[in-house]
Amino acid sequence: MSDFQNQYADVNGMRLHYVSVGTGKLVMFVHGFPEFWAEWENQLVEFGKDHQAVALDMRGYNLSSKPANVESYHVKYLTEDLRAFAEHLEHKKFILVGHDWGGAVAWSAAMRYPECVEKLIIINSPHPAVFARELLHNPAQQEASQYMLMFRTPEAERILSENNYAGLMQTLSQFGSKWEMTKEIRSRYIEAWSRPGALTGGLNYYRMSPLYPPTSKNDEEKIKGILNLPHEMLEVRVPTLIIWGELDQALLTGNLEGLGEYVSHLAIRRIADGSHLVTHEQPEFVNSLIRDFLNTNNGTWISPARVPTM
């Protein structure tokens, strides 16, 4: 899809690269690790038909600014990037779609800026309080998240980039993916990972986050700090759709339990044969779920007590 045009926005002290298709209400797509804006090519084509569909490179990735300071990847800066980016595009409100780390930032943006987020769509990314609970009390999730400990080490860049990024490719496949990369797509991903500072930028999200399998009492206390936040700071008050590939080997389905405590207008769509990379495996189905959600009137939305599944 070579007709996408590179564009840049100078916001929040960062230069963010993005691609935009169409006009109308803003739908912002936020990628995860170790991806970049191109994760959303199928969605840009579909939702650019009747929206301004935009996918950006998050700070630290691909063609966007890559601050060297780990503290620059604190979630407060990441969420402000999204709000300021929407403002740059002259939109006060927007529909927010996030996957993996992009979903983590999207959850936080909806909590911090509910006046800006019209609707929230999360794909295989846990609410921070639910993930904190799972990391503290679910041995299966603790085991599934062990990769995070390696990602936080100084050796992570070397390990993941050796042999032409074989480690990163293995990371993608071990998450349960049925996505088969073509040679062209593989080349584009390696190009994005190879940009100076790009791999470190993505890993700094993990290094800055307090959410990883605890290996000490101090780690446990940091995770408990999230659960001990005032409840209103963890509440999401905007209509929220969660799409979840149940074959995800990194983020387990326990992260779907108890969400009604934090999300007031919630629906969950489970994809039994989808993995962590369900956006690549089943793009048309994912698009149809998003489309149905966007066409749903807020007044007839589904309460947490009657969450449907597929």
N, C-alpha and C positions, 0 to 999 in steps of 0.2 A: 504494500500500500504506500507507494512512493509519493503520492500526491499530497500527503500531509506536510504542512509548512511549519518550520521551526519558528517559534516566537519567544519573546523574553519579557519578563516583568521584574522591575526593580522594586522590591517590597521588603519591609522589615529588615533592612540591611543586607538582604540576599538578592542575588539575580537568579530568578527561577525560570527554567525553560519549560515551555508547554506547547501543546498542540490543541487547536480549537476548530470545531466543525459546527456549522449551522448557527442559527439565531433563535432567540426566545429565552425562556427561563434557563438559568444556569444549572447544569448538572456537572458537578466536579468529581472526577474519578481519581482516587489516590491509591497508588501502588504499594506493594509490600516489598520485603527482602526475599531474594536478591534481584528484584525486577526494576523496571523503569517505566516511563509513560506508555511504552508500546504494549504493556500487558493489556491495555484497554482498546486496542485497535478495533476489535469487533463491536464494542460498545459505542465508540465514537461514530462509527458508520451508522449504527442503528438509531441512536438517540440524537445524532446531529440532524436527523430528518425534521424534527419538530422542537428541538431545544438548542441552546448553545452548549454543546458537549465538549468538555475540556479535560484533558489529562495532563498533569504536570509531572516533571521530575522533582521529587522531594529534595530538600536541601541535603547535600552529601552525595547525591546520585547523578550519574551520567553528565548532562550538560548544565546542571544547576551549580550554584556556589557550594563549596565544600569547606566549611570552616574547620580548622585543625583542632580547636578546643573541644574536648568531649562535652563540656558543660553546654555548648551551643546546641546540643541535641536534646536538651530538656524538653519535656512535652509542652511546657508553656510557650516555648518559642515555635515549636512545630505547629501548634494549633493557631497561634497568631499568624504564622505564614499563610494558612488557609483563609483566615478572615481578611487579612490584608490583600491577598491575591484576588478574592472575590470583589473587594472594594476597587482594586485596580481595574477590574473588568466592568466596573460600574454596576454591580449587583449588590443590593443590600441583603437579599435573601437568596439561598441556593439549596439545591438538593445535593446531598453529600453521599458518595459511594466509596467505601474503603475496603480493602482486602489486606489480610495479614497485618503488617505494621501500619499500612495505610488505614486499616480498620481501627487499630488502637488509637491512632491520632484522631480519626473521625469520631470515635466514642467520646474522647476528651473534648473535641471541638463542640459537639452537641451539648455536653454538660456545661461548658464555659460560655458558649455563645448561642443559647437556645433561640434568641431573637433573630439569629442569622440563618439557622438551619431549618428549612421548611420540612424536609423529610430526610430520614437517615436510612441508608442501606448498608448493611455489614455482611461481608462474605468471609467466612472462616476466620473470625477474629473475636476473641472473648472480651466481654466487659471486664474492665480492670479489677473490680471487686470480686467478681466470680472467678477470674483467673487467679487472683490472690488466694482465695479459698481453696481452689484446686491444688495450687502449688504447696500449700501448707498441709492439706489433709488427704489428697488423693495420690497414693503411691504410683499409680499408672501414669498420671500426668507428670509427676516428678521425673519418672523414667523417660517419658516421651520428650521432656524438655531438657534433657542432659546436654544436647548440642549447644544450648545457650551458654553453658559454662565455657566451652571451647571458644565460642564466638567472642567472649569477653577477654580472652587472653591476648598477650602481645604477639603470640605465634599465629594467630588466626589468619592473618593476611597471607603468610607464607603457606600454611597448610591448605587453604582454600584455592590459592592461585597456582599451585604446583601443577606441572604437566598440562599447561594450557587450561587452567581452571577446572581440572577434573574433580576437585573437591566440591566446588560449587555445583557442578552438574550432578554429582552424587547426592548433594543435599536436596536438590529439586526432586530427584527420583525417589529418595528415601521417605519423602513426605506422602508417599502413596500415589504418586501421580501416574495417570494413564496417558498423559500428554506426551506425544512423540514429536520432539523438535525436528524440524527440517534442518538441512545444512545451512540454509539462509538465515533462519531464525537463530540458530546456534551462533552463527557468526556475528549477528547483531548484538546478542547478549554479551558475548566475549568482548566486543568492541566497547560496549557500555561499561563493563566491569574493568576494562583496561585503562580507562581514562584516569589520569593522575589524581590520586586521592579518593577515587570513587568507591573502591572496596572498603577502605578505612571509614569513609563517611557512613556507609550502610551499617558496618559493624558498630559504629559509635552509638547507634540507637540502642543496641544491647548493652553496651558498656555504661550508658547513662541510666538505664532503666533499673528500678528496684525489683522488678519482677523476673525472677529466675529461680531455679531449684535451690532451696536454701542449703548451705553447707556449714552454717554456723548459727549460733544464737543471734548474732548481729544481723545476719541475713533474714532470719525469721522475724526479728523486730521491725526491719524495714518493710517487709511484706505486711505485717500486722498494722503498720502505720497507715496503709491504704484502707484496710477494713475499719480502722478506727476514725476515719474522716467523718465529719458530720454527714448524715445520710443525704441531705439535700445537695451536697457537693457531688454525689455519685448518681443522682437521679437524672434520667433522660426523659424529657417531657415532650419530645416531638415524636410523631408517628415513625415507627421503626420496623423495618423488615430485616430479618436475619436469614441469609441463605447459607446452608452448611452442607458441605460434602462430608458424608459420614465416614468415608474411608481415610480421612485425614489422620496421618500417623504422628503428627506433631502436636496438634490441638484437638483433644479428644471431645467426644460428645457430652461428657460431664459438664463442659463449659456452657451447655444450653440449660442446665438445671438451675432453677431459682431466679431466672432473669426477671420475672414479673415483680420481684421486690424492688428492682431499680428502674424498670422501663414501664411507663404507664400505658402506652399504646403500642402493642407488640404483636407481630406475627412471625412465625418461624417456618421456613420451608426447608425440609431436609431432603437431600439428594443422596439416596442410598448407594448409588454406584459412582458417586463423585468423590474426589480426593481434595486435598488442600488446594490444588490448582484447578478447581472446577471451572473457573472462568475460561481456561484454555481448553479443557476437555469437552465442555458442553456450552459453548458460548451462546447458541441460539436459545437453549432452554433457560439459561441465566437471564438473557435479555427478556424473554417472555415473562419471567417472574418479576423482574424490575418494572416492565411495562404495566403489568397488572396492578402492581403496587402504586405506581404513579397515577393510574386511572381510578384509584379508590378514593372516595370522598372521606375526608377526616371524620365527618359526623357519623359515618357508618363503619368506622374502623373496629377492629377486633380487640376485645379486652384480653388481658393476660390469662384470665381464667378459661378462655376458649381458644387457646393457641392451636391453629391447624398445622398439620404436618403433611409432607408428601413422601 
